[in-house]
Amino acid sequence: MRWIHAAGRGLLVLVVVLTGYVAAGAQAGEPPQGARGPLTLATAGDLTGYLGPLLEGWNRTHPGEKVTLVELPDSADETQAQMVTDLRDGDRSRFDVLNIDVNWTPEFAAAGWIRPLPRDRFPLKTFLQPVVDTATYDGQLYAVPYVTNAGLLLYRKDVLAKEGVAPPRTWAELERYAKTIAPEHGLDGYAGQFLPYEGLTVNAAEAVYSAGGSILGDEGERVTVDSAAAREGIGFLARGVREGWIPREALTYKEEESKQAFQDGRLLFLRNWPYAYVGASAPGSKVAGKIGAVPLPGPDGPGTSVLGGSNLAVSAHARHPDSAARLIAYLTSEPVQRQVLTRGALPPVRADLYQDPALIRRFPYLPTLRTSVLAAEPRPKSPRYDQVSLVVQAVVHDAMAGHQAPAAAVRRLARELAAVSHR
């Protein structure tokens, strides 16, 4: 499975292409004649090799609905652009079921590109409940959660043990250890994903949320970012670069670059998705066996992660909607979700898997991840999310690079988000 450089490293982008069309007025859950048929599933790439066996299992038991695998670009932005272009083609659309970033659901639903889904057809009560909210828009279910994610603070447990300190629970502790302990061991202090792309939107939102603030309200209709909490959160990130406990090189980091810096033994602390824990623990990593994971810290205690992951949605022009729904039910079933974790190292949406002793022995971060997911919040919901994210990236990167003071950056952010919201 190729990991997508976006709001959730661990996001698998899938597109199921179905043959034969259904009338646009057909109701989800009431498939007309011919609503089943073969499927084509497109993905951004399968680096861990887990998806093929899952689809082989489906194809053996569903010979009339066989899935063929196809690839899309290895970029969340390019994938979204291709999906949007295709969906705008209406009846000529090739893409009929899409595994979309959790934050694309409002945009796709508001545009009428994906169809509402019946809640009673999917085991939503068995999921970690915060993930279900990411699949809704305007009170209605428009997708089904497939993979979830939440940010974790990875740390060098060997270094902290030598110093006799516990992993940080607050920003003040993180800052102090990054300033004092890290240089004593030849390490940089702290990094996240600070290049101006979707990852920076996530890191910025987490800082604002952890300080008790928000960015947008009312499904994107109200700008709420101009607050003391936002100034504190963005100020925390900007201060780190200014004072040097966040290395300036981190302003160029996406998920993979930051993971590599940590597993090469160059960082004391790293904010990243759980996949980075798996990579840093693997044979060949310089820090294998030397790392731990805790929830992200905040000003006065545990902070708030942004909820990542992906949702499966059915195009408004799907030709075989019943096959689409059946495939979604298969991919979110307990046995398959277990393989999503064990074969693909992707965080599943099924709640019971996070308390399975055998899985916890293999993936020690699962209890921490469960805590983080349950306390996580979605990125700002908006039908114009792509524009919202671009504004957040640009403004916060300027603040971190020292081009604008945090207070001025927050005022600018409020103005530019208001302009986006009222277009």
Disulfide bonds with the S-S distance in Angstrom:
none
